[in-house]
Amino acid sequence: MDTRFSAAGRRGRGTRGFLVAALVFGVLTGCSSEYDAADLEYAGDYSSHPPLAVVGYPTTGTLRITQQVVWRIADGKVDALASLAADEEDRTDAKKTAENWIAAFRKGAGGKVTAEFYDEGSYRQTVVLYLHATGQIKQIYVLPGPAEGRDVRRVNMREPDPAEATAVAPWVPKKPGELGSTMLP
């Protein structure tokens, strides 16, 4: 008689286990529908790249796009970097700019990078990237992009000339924080 009840108890546990697994799967599936492919890609990128040091006051959108720029440069992904461009119409300039940035900054982007966010970022924000491994400095402009129901930002990528892509504006300090993250007129 004990054997029969043992078998019945085991069958009950299997059914309960299946129900618990189904419930967990349902909850996870229900929650994950809030995240789209871009969010999942961002999470994967975030976990597989060195952290970005930050100076100044980025918005969530300006920080996210700046991280993506650094990651795409470090990974050498021309098309992925060009897809972050603000100007949808001029893909030729964006692709050439992406090629220039990767050729010039890939080594430095793979190491420690500090991003200094200048002024307030609700509209357009100037970001200066300090690539510590190579001592290079790169200035980018982050702008709002086409709205998709969220804070979407894009990058000005109109530097098809390699000399222009690597030029440093005279106002940019040699070290992060020297201007207090405020641009001088």
C-alpha positions in Angstrom: 0.0 0.0 0.0 2.9 2.4 0.7 4.2 1.7 -2.8 1.0 2.7 -4.4 0.8 6.0 -2.5 4.5 6.7 -3.3 3.8 6.3 -7.0 0.8 8.6 -6.8 2.9 11.2 -4.9 5.6 11.1 -7.6 3.0 11.6 -10.4 1.6 14.6 -8.5 5.1 16.1 -8.2 5.7 15.8 -11.9 2.4 17.5 -12.7 3.1 20.2 -10.2 6.6 20.7 -11.7 5.2 21.0 -15.2 2.6 23.5 -14.0 5.2 25.6 -12.2 7.5 25.5 -15.3 4.6 26.6 -17.5 3.7 29.4 -15.1 7.3 30.6 -15.0 7.6 30.4 -18.8 4.3 32.4 -19.1 5.5 35.1 -16.7 8.8 35.4 -18.4 7.2 35.5 -21.9 4.7 38.0 -20.8 7.4 40.3 -19.3 9.8 39.9 -22.2 7.3 41.3 -24.7 7.9 44.7 -23.3 11.5 44.5 -24.6 12.2 44.8 -28.3 15.2 43.5 -30.3 17.0 46.8 -29.8 16.8 46.5 -26.0 18.0 43.0 -26.1 20.9 43.9 -28.4 21.8 46.8 -26.1 21.8 44.5 -23.1 24.1 42.1 -24.8 26.5 44.9 -25.9 26.5 46.4 -22.5 27.6 43.1 -20.9 30.3 42.5 -23.5 32.1 45.8 -23.6 34.2 47.8 -21.1 32.2 50.3 -19.1 32.1 53.9 -20.4 33.3 56.5 -17.8 31.0 59.5 -17.8 31.6 63.2 -17.1 28.8 65.8 -17.3 25.1 65.3 -17.6 23.8 62.9 -20.2 20.2 62.0 -20.7 19.3 58.4 -20.9 19.1 58.7 -24.7 22.4 60.6 -25.2 24.3 58.1 -23.0 22.8 55.1 -24.8 23.7 56.3 -28.3 27.2 57.4 -27.2 27.8 53.9 -25.8 26.6 52.4 -29.0 28.9 54.6 -31.1 31.9 53.5 -29.0 30.9 49.9 -29.2 30.4 49.9 -32.9 33.8 51.6 -33.5 35.5 49.1 -31.2 33.8 46.2 -33.0 34.6 47.5 -36.4 30.9 47.4 -37.5 30.7 49.9 -40.3 27.0 49.3 -41.2 25.9 49.2 -37.6 27.7 52.4 -36.9 26.3 54.1 -40.0 22.8 53.1 -38.9 23.1 55.4 -35.9 23.4 58.5 -38.2 20.9 61.3 -37.7 20.5 62.0 -41.4 18.6 59.2 -43.0 18.8 60.7 -46.5 22.6 60.7 -46.8 23.7 57.2 -46.2 26.9 57.6 -48.3 28.3 60.2 -46.0 27.3 58.1 -42.9 29.0 55.0 -44.3 32.2 56.8 -45.2 32.2 58.6 -41.8 31.8 55.2 -40.1 34.7 53.8 -42.0 36.8 56.8 -41.1 35.9 56.6 -37.4 36.6 52.9 -37.2 40.0 53.2 -39.1 41.1 56.1 -36.8 39.6 55.1 -33.4 39.0 51.4 -33.3 42.1 50.5 -31.1 41.3 53.2 -28.6 37.5 52.5 -28.5 38.3 48.9 -27.4 39.8 50.1 -24.1 39.0 52.7 -21.4 36.9 55.5 -22.8 35.6 58.6 -21.0 32.6 60.4 -22.5 32.2 64.1 -21.5 28.7 65.4 -22.1 28.6 69.1 -22.6 25.7 71.4 -21.6 22.1 70.2 -21.3 21.1 67.3 -23.5 17.3 67.6 -24.0 17.9 68.7 -27.6 21.4 68.6 -29.1 24.4 67.5 -27.0 28.1 67.7 -27.7 30.0 64.7 -26.5 33.8 64.4 -26.3 35.2 60.9 -26.2 38.6 60.5 -24.6 40.2 57.2 -25.7 42.8 56.6 -23.0 44.7 53.7 -24.6 45.7 55.8 -27.6 45.4 59.3 -26.2 42.9 60.3 -29.0 40.0 62.6 -28.6 36.8 62.5 -30.7 34.0 65.0 -30.6 30.5 63.9 -31.7 27.1 65.6 -31.8 24.0 63.7 -30.5 20.6 64.8 -31.7 17.0 63.6 -31.3 16.1 61.2 -34.0 12.7 60.2 -35.5 10.4 59.5 -32.5 9.3 56.0 -32.0 7.4 56.6 -28.8 10.7 56.8 -26.8 13.7 58.9 -26.3 15.5 58.2 -29.6 18.9 59.8 -30.3 21.0 59.8 -33.4 24.6 61.0 -34.2 25.7 63.6 -36.7 27.8 61.6 -39.1 28.9 64.0 -41.8 32.7 63.6 -41.8 33.5 61.7 -45.0 37.0 63.3 -45.2 39.5 61.4 -42.9 41.2 64.6 -41.8 37.8 66.1 -40.7 36.9 62.8 -38.9 40.1 63.0 -36.8 40.2 66.8 -36.2 39.9 68.1 -32.7 38.2 71.5 -32.2 40.4 74.1 -30.5 38.0 74.5 -27.5 38.2 70.8 -26.6 40.3 70.3 -23.4 43.0 67.7 -23.3 41.5 66.0 -20.2 37.9 65.3 -19.3 36.3 67.8 -16.9 38.6 70.7 -17.4 35.8 73.0 -18.6 33.2 71.7 -16.1 31.2 70.1 -18.9 30.1 73.6 -20.2 31.0 74.7 -23.6 32.6 78.2 -24.0 31.1 80.4 -26.7 
